[in-house]
Amino acid sequence: MLLYMMEQQNKNKAEGATEKVAPKPIPEVKEEKPKVEEKQVTRADIMKMNAATVKAFAKEQGLDDVDEKSGAELKRILIDKLFEESE
């Protein structure tokens, strides 16, 4: 922007103009953040989860008595809930 103004001033001086030239406004560009799609959890993802992660994920999915069940039980329940319904 500053360079443009200096060029205009030099051009005006060379032409003998005494008026200042207003710089052209720079259009505002709004940056849109790309939408992040929710990652689909696969059976393999569930099987790779440790017990703490499985318990947290089970709570997100609305399962009851999460803290009383083992990681293996939760994995089986989650896989049944998420993948048997979709088939």
Backbone as CSV, one residue per row, in Angstrom:
resi,resn,N_x,N_y,N_z,CA_x,CA_y,CA_z,C_x,C_y,C_z
1,MET,0.828,-1.175,0.000,0.000,0.000,0.000,0.880,1.250,0.000
2,LEU,1.876,1.253,0.849,2.771,2.397,0.934,3.527,2.578,-0.375
3,LEU,3.937,1.489,-0.958,4.649,1.548,-2.230,3.760,2.155,-3.312
4,TYR,2.495,1.764,-3.332,1.545,2.298,-4.305,1.408,3.809,-4.144
5,MET,1.300,4.261,-2.879,1.147,5.698,-2.631,2.387,6.463,-3.082
6,MET,3.555,5.888,-2.820,4.793,6.554,-3.219,4.895,6.630,-4.739
7,GLU,4.489,5.554,-5.410,4.520,5.574,-6.874,3.582,6.640,-7.422
8,GLN,2.405,6.747,-6.815,1.442,7.761,-7.266,1.984,9.174,-7.032
9,GLN,2.621,9.388,-5.885,3.187,10.707,-5.606,4.291,11.045,-6.600
10,ASN,5.166,10.071,-6.881,6.232,10.310,-7.852,5.654,10.576,-9.237
11,LYS,4.619,9.842,-9.590,3.981,10.034,-10.892,3.367,11.425,-10.972
12,ASN,2.712,11.853,-9.890,2.088,13.170,-9.868,3.133,14.283,-9.934
13,LYS,4.239,14.098,-9.243,5.299,15.103,-9.281,5.870,15.212,-10.681
14,ALA,6.040,14.073,-11.321,6.590,14.076,-12.672,5.650,14.757,-13.648
15,GLU,4.350,14.616,-13.417,3.365,15.224,-14.320,3.050,16.656,-13.929
16,GLY,3.553,17.072,-12.780,3.322,18.443,-12.350,2.023,18.590,-11.587
17,ALA,1.407,17.553,-11.194,0.150,17.636,-10.452,0.437,18.011,-9.010
18,THR,-0.467,18.768,-8.416,-0.287,19.186,-7.037,-1.266,18.493,-6.096
19,GLU,-2.263,17.816,-6.632,-3.250,17.137,-5.791,-2.718,15.778,-5.331
20,LYS,-3.127,15.420,-4.149,-2.773,14.104,-3.658,-3.783,13.098,-4.202
21,VAL,-3.268,11.960,-4.543,-4.123,10.900,-5.063,-4.448,9.937,-3.933
22,ALA,-5.727,9.700,-3.772,-6.144,8.760,-2.724,-5.823,7.343,-3.167
23,PRO,-5.278,6.565,-2.277,-4.971,5.181,-2.644,-6.259,4.385,-2.861
24,LYS,-6.156,3.404,-3.712,-7.316,2.540,-3.956,-7.524,1.663,-2.732
25,PRO,-8.778,1.527,-2.326,-9.019,0.679,-1.150,-8.748,-0.792,-1.470
26,ILE,-8.213,-1.471,-0.502,-7.940,-2.893,-0.659,-9.170,-3.650,-0.168
27,PRO,-9.743,-4.487,-1.008,-10.943,-5.213,-0.572,-10.607,-6.185,0.555
28,GLU,-11.528,-6.260,1.516,-11.322,-7.167,2.638,-11.635,-8.587,2.203
29,VAL,-10.789,-9.470,2.596,-10.987,-10.878,2.268,-11.304,-11.606,3.562
30,LYS,-12.479,-12.199,3.615,-12.864,-12.964,4.796,-12.401,-14.391,4.599
31,GLU,-11.625,-14.840,5.559,-11.125,-16.211,5.488,-12.122,-17.128,6.162
32,GLU,-12.573,-18.109,5.418,-13.492,-19.078,5.987,-12.702,-20.289,6.437
33,LYS,-12.973,-20.706,7.639,-12.302,-21.894,8.154,-12.972,-23.111,7.532
34,PRO,-12.172,-24.048,7.076,-12.788,-25.250,6.513,-13.549,-25.994,7.594
35,LYS,-14.702,-26.507,7.211,-15.518,-27.248,8.167,-14.868,-28.598,8.429
36,VAL,-14.755,-28.880,9.691,-14.152,-30.151,10.088,-15.274,-31.160,10.266
37,GLU,-15.198,-32.197,9.481,-16.205,-33.230,9.599,-15.834,-34.152,10.751
38,GLU,-16.878,-34.645,11.413,-16.608,-35.575,12.493,-16.051,-36.860,11.912
39,LYS,-15.019,-37.336,12.542,-14.380,-38.554,12.064,-15.245,-39.740,12.439
40,GLN,-15.503,-40.583,11.477,-16.240,-41.805,11.745,-15.307,-42.790,12.436
41,VAL,-15.754,-43.296,13.562,-14.956,-44.260,14.310,-15.196,-45.643,13.712
42,THR,-14.134,-46.365,13.478,-14.241,-47.706,12.919,-14.107,-48.744,14.030
43,ARG,-14.423,-49.974,13.688,-14.242,-51.068,14.644,-12.776,-51.157,15.076
44,ALA,-11.896,-51.003,14.123,-10.459,-51.074,14.414,-10.049,-49.971,15.387
45,ASP,-10.614,-48.764,15.210,-10.299,-47.658,16.126,-10.706,-48.009,17.549
46,ILE,-11.884,-48.590,17.695,-12.361,-48.968,19.026,-11.466,-50.045,19.627
47,MET,-11.098,-51.007,18.825,-10.268,-52.101,19.340,-8.880,-51.617,19.758
48,LYS,-8.390,-50.554,19.154,-7.060,-50.022,19.483,-7.070,-49.125,20.723
49,MET,-8.246,-48.698,21.168,-8.345,-47.772,22.300,-7.929,-48.437,23.597
50,ASN,-7.266,-47.658,24.458,-6.963,-48.166,25.794,-8.218,-48.016,26.660
51,ALA,-8.191,-48.564,27.866,-9.377,-48.603,28.724,-9.915,-47.206,29.035
52,ALA,-9.034,-46.267,29.329,-9.477,-44.911,29.668,-10.161,-44.237,28.483
53,THR,-9.604,-44.420,27.298,-10.188,-43.822,26.101,-11.523,-44.465,25.784
54,VAL,-11.609,-45.789,25.935,-12.869,-46.493,25.679,-13.939,-46.015,26.653
55,LYS,-13.577,-45.828,27.907,-14.549,-45.366,28.904,-15.046,-43.962,28.576
56,ALA,-14.140,-43.084,28.178,-14.539,-41.723,27.812,-15.446,-41.734,26.577
57,PHE,-15.092,-42.547,25.599,-15.891,-42.648,24.379,-17.263,-43.247,24.687
58,ALA,-17.308,-44.237,25.573,-18.572,-44.864,25.951,-19.484,-43.851,26.648
59,LYS,-18.903,-42.991,27.481,-19.701,-41.941,28.133,-20.267,-40.974,27.095
60,GLU,-19.458,-40.632,26.090,-19.929,-39.749,25.013,-21.098,-40.370,24.249
61,GLN,-21.071,-41.694,24.139,-22.114,-42.405,23.408,-23.351,-42.663,24.263
62,GLY,-23.290,-42.285,25.538,-24.452,-42.389,26.405,-24.622,-43.730,27.090
63,LEU,-23.589,-44.509,27.207,-23.685,-45.795,27.892,-23.726,-45.584,29.404
64,ASP,-24.470,-46.453,30.093,-24.579,-46.380,31.549,-23.558,-47.304,32.205
65,ASP,-23.267,-47.043,33.462,-22.372,-47.866,34.279,-21.014,-48.109,33.607
66,VAL,-20.475,-47.098,32.998,-19.211,-47.212,32.278,-18.064,-47.566,33.226
67,ASP,-18.059,-46.949,34.389,-16.945,-47.160,35.318,-16.943,-48.564,35.921
68,GLU,-18.062,-49.248,35.863,-18.154,-50.586,36.449,-17.785,-51.695,35.466
69,LYS,-17.591,-51.339,34.199,-17.312,-52.354,33.175,-15.849,-52.281,32.753
70,SER,-15.353,-53.417,32.279,-13.964,-53.460,31.815,-13.869,-52.865,30.409
71,GLY,-12.647,-52.596,29.996,-12.427,-52.057,28.658,-12.897,-53.007,27.573
72,ALA,-12.671,-54.313,27.767,-13.088,-55.312,26.773,-14.604,-55.353,26.643
73,GLU,-15.305,-55.282,27.797,-16.772,-55.280,27.757,-17.296,-54.049,27.026
74,LEU,-16.698,-52.898,27.329,-17.131,-51.658,26.691,-16.882,-51.686,25.190
75,LYS,-15.755,-52.241,24.792,-15.457,-52.347,23.361,-16.519,-53.178,22.658
76,ARG,-16.881,-54.322,23.260,-17.895,-55.192,22.664,-19.231,-54.470,22.580
77,ILE,-19.625,-53.791,23.658,-20.904,-53.076,23.690,-20.917,-51.961,22.656
78,LEU,-19.831,-51.201,22.577,-19.761,-50.093,21.611,-19.837,-50.602,20.174
79,ILE,-19.108,-51.653,19.882,-19.125,-52.190,18.519,-20.522,-52.692,18.175
80,ASP,-21.154,-53.382,19.129,-22.522,-53.845,18.892,-23.463,-52.669,18.663
81,LYS,-23.340,-51.658,19.491,-24.240,-50.503,19.404,-24.026,-49.719,18.108
82,LEU,-22.783,-49.450,17.779,-22.500,-48.572,16.639,-22.595,-49.265,15.284
83,PHE,-22.239,-50.537,15.226,-22.121,-51.182,13.911,-23.226,-52.180,13.611
84,GLU,-23.867,-52.716,14.619,-24.969,-53.640,14.351,-26.214,-52.869,13.928
85,GLU,-26.367,-51.634,14.440,-27.522,-50.814,14.062,-27.434,-50.360,12.613
86,SER,-26.221,-50.135,12.131,-26.059,-49.580,10.779,-26.143,-50.644,9.701
87,GLU,-26.081,-51.900,10.059,-26.107,-52.956,9.047,-27.505,-53.370,8.705
